[in-house]
Amino acid sequence: MKNFLKSFAIVLLSCIALPAFAMTGKIDVNKANEHTLMTKLSGVNRTLADRIINYRRKNGDYVGLYDLGYVKGIGRSFFKSNYNRMTVGKASLADKKHDPFDPDARG
């Protein structure tokens, strides 16, 4: 019974996380759940995953990857480690316009 429950949990988590990978193999931060963020991105613990999800719920989908920079705990080193692993799906615009680390790009 324990093996069945363990297998069932793995299959269930895989099905839930699947939309976050889309067709690109990258993590769609607009669809990813806590488990996907924690296991597929470098340096993401439960607290940071919750912040990413809560920011998305409060402000709507991320428009560009650099919008993640508005989440407490995400900085340049996060982007250096994870930039090529992430996408924002169809909502993507030119990220440079949304770079919170670029003083010229701030509104």
FENCOR-V154159 format. One record per residue. N is the residue number from 1. RES is the residue in three letters. SS is DSSP state (H for helix, E for strand, L for the rest). Layout:
BEGIN
n->N res->RES ss->SS
n->N res->RES ss->SS
END
This chain:
BEGIN
n->1 res->MET ss->L
n->2 res->LYS ss->H
n->3 res->ASN ss->H
n->4 res->PHE ss->H
n->5 res->LEU ss->H
n->6 res->LYS ss->H
n->7 res->SER ss->H
n->8 res->PHE ss->H
n->9 res->ALA ss->H
n->10 res->ILE ss->H
n->11 res->VAL ss->H
n->12 res->LEU ss->H
n->13 res->LEU ss->H
n->14 res->SER ss->H
n->15 res->CYS ss->H
n->16 res->ILE ss->H
n->17 res->ALA ss->H
n->18 res->LEU ss->H
n->19 res->PRO ss->H
n->20 res->ALA ss->H
n->21 res->PHE ss->H
n->22 res->ALA ss->L
n->23 res->MET ss->L
n->24 res->THR ss->L
n->25 res->GLY ss->L
n->26 res->LYS ss->L
n->27 res->ILE ss->E
n->28 res->ASP ss->E
n->29 res->VAL ss->L
n->30 res->ASN ss->L
n->31 res->LYS ss->L
n->32 res->ALA ss->L
n->33 res->ASN ss->L
n->34 res->GLU ss->H
n->35 res->HIS ss->H
n->36 res->THR ss->H
n->37 res->LEU ss->H
n->38 res->MET ss->H
n->39 res->THR ss->H
n->40 res->LYS ss->H
n->41 res->LEU ss->L
n->42 res->SER ss->L
n->43 res->GLY ss->L
n->44 res->VAL ss->L
n->45 res->ASN ss->L
n->46 res->ARG ss->H
n->47 res->THR ss->H
n->48 res->LEU ss->H
n->49 res->ALA ss->H
n->50 res->ASP ss->H
n->51 res->ARG ss->H
n->52 res->ILE ss->H
n->53 res->ILE ss->H
n->54 res->ASN ss->H
n->55 res->TYR ss->H
n->56 res->ARG ss->H
n->57 res->ARG ss->H
n->58 res->LYS ss->H
n->59 res->ASN ss->H
n->60 res->GLY ss->L
n->61 res->ASP ss->L
n->62 res->TYR ss->L
n->63 res->VAL ss->L
n->64 res->GLY ss->L
n->65 res->LEU ss->H
n->66 res->TYR ss->H
n->67 res->ASP ss->H
n->68 res->LEU ss->H
n->69 res->GLY ss->H
n->70 res->TYR ss->H
n->71 res->VAL ss->L
n->72 res->LYS ss->L
n->73 res->GLY ss->L
n->74 res->ILE ss->L
n->75 res->GLY ss->L
n->76 res->ARG ss->H
n->77 res->SER ss->H
n->78 res->PHE ss->H
n->79 res->PHE ss->H
n->80 res->LYS ss->H
n->81 res->SER ss->H
n->82 res->ASN ss->H
n->83 res->TYR ss->H
n->84 res->ASN ss->H
n->85 res->ARG ss->H
n->86 res->MET ss->E
n->87 res->THR ss->E
n->88 res->VAL ss->L
n->89 res->GLY ss->H
n->90 res->LYS ss->H
n->91 res->ALA ss->H
n->92 res->SER ss->L
n->93 res->LEU ss->L
n->94 res->ALA ss->L
n->95 res->ASP ss->H
n->96 res->LYS ss->H
n->97 res->LYS ss->H
n->98 res->HIS ss->H
n->99 res->ASP ss->L
n->100 res->PRO ss->L
n->101 res->PHE ss->L
n->102 res->ASP ss->L
n->103 res->PRO ss->L
n->104 res->ASP ss->L
n->105 res->ALA ss->L
n->106 res->ARG ss->L
n->107 res->GLY ss->L
END
